[in-house]
């Protein structure tokens, strides 16, 4: 069972908490330009296997490419049950779902059921917040560097769900 989601990372960045002296008001940069990268990410919480695609936008074609990448990462002889939200490009008629994959959609407005949301929070907290990006290439590089820090053990820790262990 894999979980898949997308995150928008970019110049309208996220502010996070920082360590500071009690009573002080530390300053943090916040960029106001409008340029982003989208990270298509998927992970298997039990094994820590993962797959990511960084793109300038989201679309059905890119989603089809990511589904193929997930199946390749999982292995050709493995049937993947992919849990995802109901975004339009996830349900489009033009979406090409590999034969060894079944899509399982979460109920609307239920991000707490998506372990990938915690991966995005970790990436933002550790690498992608409180900084200024020069251009789209730097955003892509930062996203790739942050994703590549996610070892299988870290992914298992971040995406852990007790019910998955019981179900397995």
N, C-alpha and C positions, 0 to 999 in steps of 0.2 A: 504494500500500500504506500503510495507516494502522495505528497501534497504539493500543489502548485499555486503560485500567486505571482503578481507583478507589483513592483514598487517604482515610484517616480522619484528620482534623485536629481537634484540640480541646484540652480543658483538661488532659488527661493528656499533656502535651506531651513533646517530645523534647529532650534535652539534647545540645548540640553542643560542639565544641571552640571555645575563645575564646583570643585573644592575651592573654598575661599575662607578668609578670616571671618569669624562671627561678627555680624554687624556691617560688614563691607558690602559693596555692590559691585561685583566684578563686571567688567565690560566684555561683551562678546560680539564679534562681527556678525552681521546678517546682510547677505547680498540681496539686492532687489531686482536684478535682471531676470529675464524669462528665458531660460534655456535648461533643458532637462535631458536625461537619459532614462530609459526604462529598463529595469532588470526583470527578466522573466526568470523565476527561480523555482526549482522543485527539489524535494528531498524525501528520502525514505527515513523516517525517524528510528527505525529498528536497526538499520545497517549503517546509516550515516552517508550513504551514497547521495550524490546531488548532481544537478545539472543547471546551468545558467546560460542565458542569452542576453546580451546587452544590445539595445536597439534605440534608435532615436524616437520611435513612436510605438504604438501597439496596433496590431492588425490581425486579422484572421490568418493571413499568410505567415506572419511571424509566429503566431501561435501553433500553426501546423508544423513549422520547422522545429519549434521547441518540443512538441510532442514526439517527433521523430528522434530528437536528441535524447529525450528521457528514456525511450525504449532502447536505444543503443547503449546507454549507460547501465540500464537494468539488465541487459543481456537479451539476445534474440530468443532464447528458450524460456523467458520469464513473462508471465502475463501480469501486466501492471494495472492495478486499480488506482486511478488518479482522482483524488479529491480536489475539487476546485470550486470557486464561487460562480455566480451566474453572470459574469461580464458578457457583453454582447459578442465579443470575438471568441468566447468559449462555447457559445451555443449556435454560432453561425452555420448555415447550411453548407457553406463552402469549406468548412473546417475538415481537414483530412486527418482522421483518427486512425492510427496504425491498427492492424488486425489484432495485435497482442496487447491491446489497451482497452479498458473500460472506463468511461468517465462517470464519476459520482459527484453530483452537485450538492453543495451545502444549501441549507435554507437561506432565504434572503436575510440580510442584516445580521449575520452571525459571525463576525470576525474573530470572536473568542474561540471558535471551533477550528480556526486555521492556524496551525503551528508556524507556518511561514511568516505570519505577522510578527512573531517573536524574532525571527531571523532578521527581518528588516529593522526592527527596533535595535537589535544588537549591532548591526552594521552602522546604523546612524549614530548610536551612542559611542561606539569605539573609533569610527573612522570618518564619518561623513557629515558630522554636525560641527557648528561653530567654525566654519572655514569659508574661504572665498575661492571660487573656481574661475580660472582665467577664460576658459573656452570649453566647447563641447568635448574636445579631445581629452582635456584634463578631467572632466566629469567621468568620461568612459574609463579612463585609467584608474581613477579613484574607486569606481565601482568594481572594476576587475580586481584591483589589489585587495579591497575589502572582502570580496567573495572568496578570493584565493586563500585568505587567512582562515577560512572555515574548514577546519579539518573534519574528517568523519566523526571523531569523538566529540568535537564541539557541536556539530550539527545534531548528533544524538542527544546531547545535553540540552541544547536550546529547544529542540522540537519534541522532547519527551512527553508522552501522554500515557498515563497509567492504564487507561482502557485499551490501548493498543497491545500492551503486553498480555493483558488478560484475554483479548480476542485472538492473539496469536497462539 
